[in-house]
Amino acid sequence: MWAIVPLKTFSEAKQRLAEVLSESERRDLMLAMARDVLTTLSHCKKLSGVLIASRTQEADALAQAFSTERFSESPNADLPGTLTQASEYLQRHLGAKGVMIMPADVPMIDAEEIDAILADHDQVTLIPDRENLGTNALIASPADCIPFIFDGRSFRPHLDAAIAAGIKPAIVTSRNFALDIDTARDLRSLLEQAPTTQTGTFLVKSGIAQRLEASDNVRSDGNNDSAS
């Protein structure tokens, strides 16, 4: 079983946070989250290895730092295409019997929990986001048993694809997997739930956490004024 961590262009990452974070802050946030995810995956006993799927320069440094494999997708590949190409590479060259697709923006994941999920895995395991709209992790054995979708609302399509393939998927709900970082609200949730992660540490040291708190105080004061 291999984990695949896809990484988009860092300069274009997390556009939904553009109103509260600068481009350089979004890039550094993405790096911090990726380090959290890769650190956790590197401690998973049930994984044979980790593959970073990315054409970015940052991916080279991360692959070297975590002693992982790196795969460069074709230039015009979208996310599902990248994952398909990476899975085919793992099957063909490294003998992967299954893959775990693991986004890089889920910094609260836990190695022991992942090992427990993998121990119970059969053919397809889906881990949704907290709204049950997106897929925050997908495990497939073999890697090509269902198509990869990952369009932000992929949980139901992945579920339907498994059923169409004659597979009864396992659905795992997890607090640690549920929080993917896309909005300022997500940043606040991370600071409350996991401040000691590398991502949480970055938010504090960069001053972003203090900015968010100041914004909350201003909003609260404004509400109090309106009420009075």
RAHUUR-V30395 format. One line per field, one symbol per residue. ss: DSSP state (a for helix, b for strand, c for the rest). psi: psi as a letter, one per 30 degrees, with the letter a starting at -180 (. if undefined). burial: + if it has 16 or more other C-alpha atoms within 10 Angstrom, else -. A space follows every 10 residues. Layout:
BEGIN
ss=???
psi=???
burial=???
END
This chain:
BEGIN
ss=cbbbbbccca aaccaaaccc ccaaaaaaaa aaaaaaaaaa aaccccccbb bbbcccaaaa aaaaaaccbb bcccccccaa aaaaaaaaaa aaaaccccbb bbcccccccc aaaaaaaaaa cccbbbbbcc ccccbbbbbb cccccccccc cccaaaaaaa aaaacccccb bcccaaaacc cccaaaaaaa aaaccccaaa aaaaaccaaa aaaaaaaaaa aaaaaaac
psi=kkkkjkklke fgkhffgfff kleeeeeeee eeeeeeeeee efgkffkflk kkjlgleeee eeeeeghllk kjllegkaee eeeeeeeeee eefghkfllj kjlghifglk eeeeeeeeef kdekkkjlaf gheljfkkkk jlfgfllkdi gfhfeeeeee eeefggkjkk kkkkeeffjk jfleeeeeee eeeifgleee eeeeeffeee eeeeeeeeee eeeeeee.
burial=++++++++-+ --++--+--- +-+-++++++ ++++++++++ ++-+-++-++ +++++---++ -++-----++ +-+-----+- ++++++++-+ +----+-+++ ++++++++++ +--++-++-- ++++++++++ ---+++++++ +++-++++++ --+++-++++ ++----+-++ -----+++++ +-++--++-+ +--++-++++ -+++---++- -+-------- --------
END
